[in-house]
Amino acid sequence: MSDRKFLTIVGVISYVSWPVYFLIDRSHEYKMAEITEAMTFATSALIVYALVLFLHFRKEAG
């Protein structure tokens, strides 16, 4: 498996784990505003992660 594919899978699994965490018996522990804030953070972190991956592999290819 290539590094790019592996790191992409790691990023996707990390991102998908957040909503799964909140859906599996945790929704009663948090307010909807807290869940929204956490998902906003996770989404922005994923965007930064994807940008870093893109720039890294673009540099590596060129």
Secondary structure in CASP SS format (residue, H / E / C, confidence):
PFRMAT SS
TARGET T0000
AUTHOR 0000-0000-0000
METHOD secondary structure of the structure
MODEL  1
M C 1.00
S C 1.00
D H 1.00
R H 1.00
K H 1.00
F H 1.00
L H 1.00
T H 1.00
I H 1.00
V H 1.00
G H 1.00
V H 1.00
I H 1.00
S H 1.00
Y H 1.00
V H 1.00
S H 1.00
W H 1.00
P H 1.00
V H 1.00
Y H 1.00
F H 1.00
L H 1.00
I C 1.00
D C 1.00
R C 1.00
S C 1.00
H C 1.00
E C 1.00
Y C 1.00
K C 1.00
M H 1.00
A H 1.00
E H 1.00
I H 1.00
T H 1.00
E H 1.00
A H 1.00
M H 1.00
T H 1.00
F H 1.00
A H 1.00
T H 1.00
S H 1.00
A H 1.00
L H 1.00
I H 1.00
V H 1.00
Y H 1.00
A H 1.00
L H 1.00
V H 1.00
L H 1.00
F H 1.00
L H 1.00
H H 1.00
F H 1.00
R H 1.00
K H 1.00
E H 1.00
A H 1.00
G C 1.00
END
